[in-house]
């Protein structure tokens, strides 16, 4: 599932003229990915690095059965870069499960 999602996102970005170099993440790639995920029915938000599990700023997309976390950070040249290989896909936590434990 993760590899299929990465492939779909890569294809989408390439179709949007990003090629293989997705630097300028915050200005370009992340808003484009966010519009794509919103159109796919996900609720999206930007999670600050201090609040995220990865300690990177993340685009978080949530749907009934899935949570997608796309972190981005800076490369060695100080450019913000999206690395889709670090994407996390998981099932959402349900509050009822926490209260039953």
trRosetta pair geometry for C-beta under 8 A, 3 or more apart (Angstrom, degrees):
i j d omega theta_ij theta_ji phi_ij phi_ji
1 4 5.8 -57 -148 37 29 112
1 5 6.4 29 154 -19 64 107
1 89 6.0 -143 113 116 107 153
2 5 5.8 -56 -150 36 30 111
2 6 6.3 31 153 -19 65 106
2 87 6.6 167 -160 94 98 107
2 89 4.8 -164 -93 21 86 129
3 6 5.6 -51 -145 36 32 112
3 7 6.3 36 153 -21 64 106
4 7 5.7 -54 -150 35 30 114
4 8 6.5 31 152 -19 64 104
5 8 5.7 -53 -149 35 33 111
5 9 6.3 28 155 -15 66 107
5 68 6.9 -154 176 -114 151 130
5 87 7.0 -140 104 125 119 152
5 89 6.1 133 25 -74 157 143
6 9 5.8 -57 -146 40 30 109
6 10 6.1 32 155 -20 66 108
6 84 4.9 132 -142 148 94 117
6 85 7.0 58 -137 -88 146 46
6 87 6.0 -176 -84 31 96 141
7 10 5.8 -53 -143 37 28 111
7 11 6.3 28 157 -18 63 108
8 11 5.8 -57 -148 37 28 111
8 12 6.3 30 153 -21 63 107
9 12 5.6 -53 -147 36 31 114
9 13 6.4 29 156 -16 65 105
9 33 6.4 25 -150 -124 111 106
9 36 7.3 136 -121 105 74 154
9 84 5.7 176 93 -129 131 139
9 87 7.8 139 28 -71 158 157
10 13 5.9 -57 -148 38 30 108
10 14 6.2 28 155 -17 66 108
10 84 6.2 -144 -64 53 90 167
11 14 5.8 -56 -145 39 29 111
11 15 6.3 31 154 -20 64 107
12 15 5.7 -58 -150 36 29 112
12 16 6.5 21 152 -14 64 109
12 32 7.8 169 135 147 105 105
12 33 7.7 113 99 -106 131 64
12 36 5.4 66 169 -120 156 153
13 16 5.6 -61 -149 40 34 109
13 18 4.1 -49 169 47 91 141
13 22 6.2 -23 -176 -91 150 122
13 29 6.5 14 -127 -135 126 94
13 32 6.7 105 -110 112 77 135
13 33 7.3 -12 -74 -72 104 89
14 17 7.9 62 -180 -64 33 12
14 18 6.2 -87 -83 59 32 83
14 19 6.4 63 -124 -107 74 17
14 20 7.5 16 -94 -63 101 57
16 32 5.6 133 146 -163 170 143
18 21 7.2 -150 165 67 74 52
18 22 5.5 26 173 -95 128 81
18 28 7.2 149 -107 141 107 121
18 29 6.3 84 -129 -97 145 93
18 32 7.4 -171 -53 74 132 164
22 25 6.4 59 141 -91 90 79
22 28 7.6 -155 -161 95 69 109
22 29 4.3 67 -171 -88 105 152
22 81 6.4 105 90 -156 76 67
22 82 4.6 -53 120 48 132 101
22 84 7.9 72 28 -27 157 99
23 29 8.0 138 68 -14 9 128
23 75 7.0 -62 -109 5 110 129
23 79 4.2 -1 -161 151 124 133
23 80 6.7 124 -167 73 65 49
23 81 5.1 -34 -104 -91 67 82
24 27 4.8 -57 176 54 94 107
24 28 4.5 45 114 13 110 118
24 29 6.8 127 89 -6 70 91
24 79 6.8 -45 -48 -169 53 103
24 80 6.4 65 -126 64 12 92
25 28 7.1 -85 -124 56 12 75
25 29 4.8 -49 -130 52 56 114
25 30 5.2 63 163 -29 77 103
25 72 4.2 -179 159 -175 164 155
25 80 4.0 -109 33 130 100 101
25 81 5.7 167 -40 -113 120 5
25 82 4.5 141 -119 -40 116 84
26 30 5.6 -8 -116 26 33 136
26 57 7.8 11 -87 105 108 150
26 72 7.3 -174 -56 96 72 143
26 80 5.1 15 -7 99 93 166
27 31 7.5 -41 162 3 24 119
27 80 7.8 127 5 58 82 129
28 31 6.8 -91 -166 39 12 99
28 32 6.4 0 161 -11 58 117
29 32 5.7 -66 -150 40 29 111
29 33 6.1 27 157 -17 69 108
29 72 7.7 146 84 -98 122 150
29 82 4.7 -128 118 -1 146 137
30 33 5.7 -53 -141 39 31 109
30 34 6.1 36 156 -24 64 107
30 46 7.5 57 167 -102 136 111
30 59 5.4 -180 -150 -58 97 131
30 70 7.7 172 -118 103 84 124
30 72 6.5 -101 -69 0 118 152
30 82 6.6 169 -64 -72 77 126
31 34 5.4 -52 -144 35 32 116
31 35 6.5 35 156 -20 65 101
32 35 5.9 -50 -150 33 31 109
32 36 6.6 32 150 -18 62 106
33 36 5.5 -55 -150 36 34 115
33 37 6.2 28 155 -14 69 107
33 59 6.1 107 98 102 124 169
33 70 6.5 -79 143 76 156 169
33 82 7.3 153 -24 -135 148 163
34 37 5.9 -56 -144 41 30 106
34 38 6.1 35 155 -21 65 107
34 44 4.9 165 -146 131 87 161
34 59 6.0 -126 -75 -149 91 131
34 61 7.8 -173 -123 -79 59 108
35 38 5.6 -52 -144 36 29 114
35 39 6.3 31 155 -19 63 107
36 39 5.8 -60 -154 36 28 111
36 40 6.5 22 150 -16 63 109
37 40 5.4 -56 -147 39 36 112
37 42 4.2 -43 166 51 94 134
37 44 5.3 103 95 -68 124 127
37 59 7.7 151 17 150 153 121
37 61 4.2 -88 179 -116 147 147
37 68 7.1 -139 -125 63 137 138
38 41 8.0 94 176 -31 29 10
38 42 6.4 -86 -83 65 31 77
38 44 5.7 -79 -66 6 85 122
40 63 7.8 -69 121 -69 94 138
41 63 6.0 64 110 -115 94 117
42 61 3.8 18 162 -177 148 104
42 62 6.2 130 -163 56 86 31
42 63 4.9 -73 -101 -54 73 94
42 68 7.1 -39 -132 29 154 116
43 61 7.1 151 72 -156 40 55
43 62 5.0 -26 59 62 93 91
43 63 7.5 155 12 -76 73 48
44 59 6.4 -9 -164 -177 111 92
44 60 6.8 154 -152 83 57 50
44 61 4.8 -19 -96 -99 85 77
44 62 7.7 171 -81 17 38 68
45 59 7.8 165 84 -155 34 52
45 60 5.4 -16 63 61 81 98
46 57 6.7 1 -178 -179 95 102
46 58 7.4 161 -158 84 51 44
46 59 6.1 -32 -102 -100 65 61
46 60 7.6 155 -108 17 15 81
47 51 5.3 -120 -176 88 92 110
47 52 4.6 113 122 -73 119 99
47 57 6.9 168 85 -159 58 53
47 58 4.6 -8 56 61 106 94
47 59 7.8 177 16 -90 81 12
47 60 5.1 51 -19 -16 119 122
47 69 7.8 -35 32 -136 138 99
48 51 4.9 75 63 15 84 104
48 52 7.0 -163 88 -16 38 93
48 57 6.2 -33 -140 -112 32 85
49 52 5.9 -57 -134 31 32 110
49 55 5.6 40 -177 179 89 47
49 56 5.6 -46 -115 -159 96 13
49 57 4.8 -54 -53 -56 84 64
50 55 7.9 30 -97 -134 28 67
52 55 6.3 -160 83 -56 91 18
52 56 6.2 -66 89 62 145 48
52 57 6.9 157 -4 -119 145 21
52 58 4.7 130 -117 4 147 120
52 60 8.0 -168 -110 -54 105 118
52 69 7.5 139 -152 -161 114 126
52 71 7.1 140 153 -103 154 101
53 69 7.7 -13 42 -163 107 168
54 58 6.3 108 38 -61 123 125
54 69 7.1 158 -16 146 127 132
54 71 4.8 -82 97 -83 159 145
54 86 7.6 95 -141 161 150 120
54 88 7.7 -166 -56 -16 124 133
56 71 3.8 70 86 -166 133 117
56 72 6.4 169 161 58 120 26
56 73 4.8 -81 -135 -60 116 106
57 71 7.0 126 76 -152 42 68
57 72 6.1 -36 78 61 92 78
57 73 7.2 146 31 -82 82 61
58 69 5.0 -13 -174 -169 140 88
58 70 6.2 141 -161 69 76 43
58 71 4.7 -42 -94 -91 88 62
58 72 7.5 147 -101 11 40 67
59 69 7.6 153 78 -158 50 41
59 70 4.4 -12 57 60 98 105
59 72 7.5 38 -9 -6 94 108
60 67 6.8 -13 -169 -172 93 95
60 68 7.2 158 -156 83 44 55
60 69 5.4 -7 -106 -106 78 72
60 70 7.8 -165 -73 24 35 69
61 67 7.3 158 83 -158 51 47
61 68 4.4 -5 57 56 101 105
61 70 7.6 31 -2 -3 103 106
62 66 7.5 -179 -147 96 43 53
62 67 5.1 -7 -105 -109 79 79
62 68 7.8 -156 -69 25 38 67
62 92 6.2 68 -149 -87 106 128
63 66 5.1 14 56 53 99 86
63 67 7.9 -166 31 -74 59 41
64 92 7.7 -112 175 18 26 133
65 91 6.6 -46 -178 -127 58 83
65 92 7.6 -147 -156 9 13 97
66 89 6.3 -20 -162 -166 108 90
66 90 7.4 139 -152 79 60 29
66 91 6.8 -57 -99 -104 44 45
66 92 7.2 41 91 -28 4 87
67 88 7.8 -8 109 111 89 94
67 89 7.4 158 80 -153 52 43
67 90 5.3 -21 58 68 98 78
67 91 7.2 51 11 144 92 9
67 92 4.9 115 -39 -80 111 75
68 87 6.6 -15 -167 -173 90 108
68 88 7.2 156 -156 83 42 56
68 89 5.5 -8 -104 -103 73 75
69 87 6.9 156 79 -161 56 57
69 88 4.2 0 52 54 106 105
69 89 7.9 -157 23 -68 70 35
69 90 7.9 4 0 16 106 101
70 82 6.5 5 164 -152 111 108
70 84 7.0 -22 -137 -113 106 63
70 86 7.9 105 -151 87 49 83
70 87 5.3 -14 -101 -110 72 89
71 83 7.2 -16 83 52 85 91
71 86 5.4 -60 50 114 109 126
71 87 7.9 -167 17 -92 72 41
72 80 5.8 56 146 176 118 93
72 81 6.2 -170 -159 88 93 36
72 82 4.6 -47 -97 -92 116 60
72 83 7.1 149 -112 10 60 69
73 80 7.0 -139 137 -140 15 68
73 81 6.8 -22 70 54 54 78
73 83 7.8 -20 30 3 88 112
74 78 5.5 -16 -169 -143 126 34
74 79 6.5 140 -149 68 72 29
74 80 5.8 -49 -90 -90 64 52
74 81 7.0 97 -141 12 21 88
75 78 7.3 -53 67 15 64 18
75 79 5.2 -6 35 57 105 85
75 81 4.8 55 -40 -10 103 138
83 86 4.7 53 99 7 106 111
84 87 5.3 -5 -169 -30 58 117
93 97 6.9 -123 -171 57 72 123
93 98 6.9 45 168 -43 113 112
94 97 4.6 89 72 -2 93 105
94 98 7.5 -167 95 -6 53 83
95 98 5.6 -55 -155 34 42 113
95 99 6.5 35 153 -17 72 106
96 99 5.9 -59 -149 38 35 107
96 100 6.4 31 155 -20 67 108
97 100 6.0 -59 -149 35 31 110
97 101 6.9 41 153 -34 62 101
98 101 6.0 -48 -156 15 34 115
